[in-house]
Amino acid sequence: MHHKLSRVRHLILDVDGVLTDGRLYFDNHGNELKTFHTLDGHGIKMLQQSGVAVAIITGRRSSLVEKRAHDLGITRLIQGREDKFSAFQELFANEAFDLEQIAYVGDDYPDLQLMTRVGCPIAVPNAAQPVLDRALFVTQRSGGAGAVREVCDRIMQAQGTFDAALAPYLAN
């Protein structure tokens, strides 16, 4: 697993169940609410600064996801697409890529289309069993509770960039 993580150049994330806990919240006016974990957000920023690009492909559409992606500096975002592999192909249509250098974090059946093709498929522990069965590894933290941070840290550790990413936060 360490070898595969060391080769990752792009991390692609699902939203519901990965960046969130998977539950859908609506207020009395039908407005959707989502909660995102700050650990995930900071981990994404650190990973991007270390040279790994981050993208989001999600089956639902939400202005909240667009705002979160923007706040995190994620420019590659496709929403409202159940066909995750076709969405992935659109994201990378104008550049060469090696599927072995792609990590994908998912939790449900639509994620399998992409998970079964990339070099580093990752699942959260609350994922559907077929997703768990096909994952290179399963995070300890659940979706929406720091799972993405765990993935970001593990990628940086495998690539030898974690200590440099952590250094600004340590007392000298």
N, C-alpha and C positions, 0 to 999 in steps of 0.2 A: 504494500500500500504506500509506503514512504516513497518508493521510486515513482509511482504514478502521480502522487501529489507534487513531487519535485518538478514534474514536466508541465504542470498546469499553467496556461497563459490566459485563459478565460474562465471565469466562474459565472455560470448562469443560474438564476434563482427563480423558482416559482414563488408566488406570493401567499395565497391562502393555504395555511397549514405549514408553511416554511418561514416566511417573514412575519406571519401572524399565527395565532393559535388555531386557525381554521374555522372559527365560529364567525357567523355573519351577524352583525349588529345593525338594527334599524331603529331610528327614533319614531315618534308618533306621526311625523310628517313624511315618512318613507326615506329619509336621508340615511345613507349607509355610514357606519362608523367603523373604523379599524384601529387597532392598537399595534404599535411597532415597538420593539425592544431597543433601548438605547445601546445596549451591548452590541447588537447586530450592526447598527448604524456605524458605530465607531470602528468596529472590525472591518466593515466594508471600506471605509475611508483609508484605514491603514493598509489594507490589501492593495487597493488601487495605487497608493503611494509607493508600494513596493514593486509595482510594475505589472500587476495582474489586473486585467480589465474585468469589469463586472457588468452583467446584463440581466434584464428581467424579462421573462416570458410568462404571461398569466392568462388563464382562461376567462377571467372576468374583467370587466372594464370598471375603472374607478378613478375619479379625479384625485382621490387621496393617494393612490399608488403613484400617479404622475407627480404629485407634489413631493412625495417621499423620495422618489427616484431623483428628481431635480435637486432636492436638498442634499442628497448624498453624492451628487456629481455623476450619476448614472445616466448616460445619454442613449444607451441602447435599451429600448423598452418597446415591447409589443404586448398589447392587451387585447382581450376578447378573442383569444385563439386557443381552441382545444387541441388543434393539430400542432403540437409543439415542435415537431421536427421541421415542418414546412416553415414555421415562424423562424426557427433557427437558421434555415437556409436563406431566408430573406435578410436576416440580420447580417449574415456574412457573405452575401451575394457578390460584393465587390472586393473581397480580399481572400487570399489563400488561407486555409486553416487546416490543421491536423486534428482530427477528432480525438486523438490520443492526448491532446493538450487542452481538452475541454473538460471541465468539471460541471456537473449539474446536480442541484439539490431539489428533490421532489418528495411528494408524499402520497400521490394518488394515481389512479390508472392513466389519466391523460399524460402524466409525466413519463410513463414507460416508453413512449415513442422516442424520446430523446435519451433517456437514461440507458436504454439498451444499445445505443450507438456511440456514446461518448466514452473516453478512456477512463473517466473517474466519476461513476455514478454514486451519489450519496443520498441517503435517506435520513429522515428524522424518526425518532422512535415511535411516534404516533402515526406513522405511515401505514397504508394498506399492506397486507402481507405480501402480495406479489411484488410490491416496490421494495420492501425489506429484503426479500429473497434475491433481488437483482442488484443490490447496492454493494459497492466495494467496502463501504463502512457505514455504520449507523451512528449518528451523533448521540451523545449522552443527554444533551439538553433537548427539550421538545421544541417544535416549531413555535415561533413567537416568544420563546423564553431563552434566547441566546444560542440557539442551534447554529445560526449562520456565523456568529462570532467564533464559535468552536471550529467551524470549517475554515474560516479565514486564518485563525491562529495556526491550525494544523498545516495549511498550505505554506504559510510563511516559515514555519519551523522546518518543513521538509525542504524548502528552498534556501534556507540559511539566512533569511531576511528578518526573522522575528526579533532577534536581539536589537538590531538597528531600529526597527519600528518601535520597540518598547523603550529604548534609551532616553528619549525626551521626557519620559514620565518618571524616571528614576532620579533620586537625589544624587548629586555628584559628591 
